[in-house]
Amino acid sequence: MKNLLFLVLPMLVACNTTSEPMVADYNGRIVKVQFHDVPLGANYKASPIYLKAVETCMLDGRSDATYQGVRSLGQYAGEHTFLCV
């Protein structure tokens, strides 16, 4: 029984990880997108994180998002902040 638990538990943890960016918070002006914890840098517009932020900003008629930075949420996870313009 214990051997089965050691085999199944890692599979369940692996199922909980996300493979695409997810909007964590949006207040109409600021979008927070969770994904990896690596800062996007100057080429942030080539990232799927940016595309998710722009998609969210368009809900209120704004057409672009400006990258503000990233906050680490733990091991390999981060919250990227964008300002809708």
Salt bridges, closest charged atoms under 4 A:
GLU55 OE2 - LYS52 NZ 3.75
ASP64 OD2 - LYS45 NZ 3.58
GLU79 OE1 - ARG71 NH2 2.89
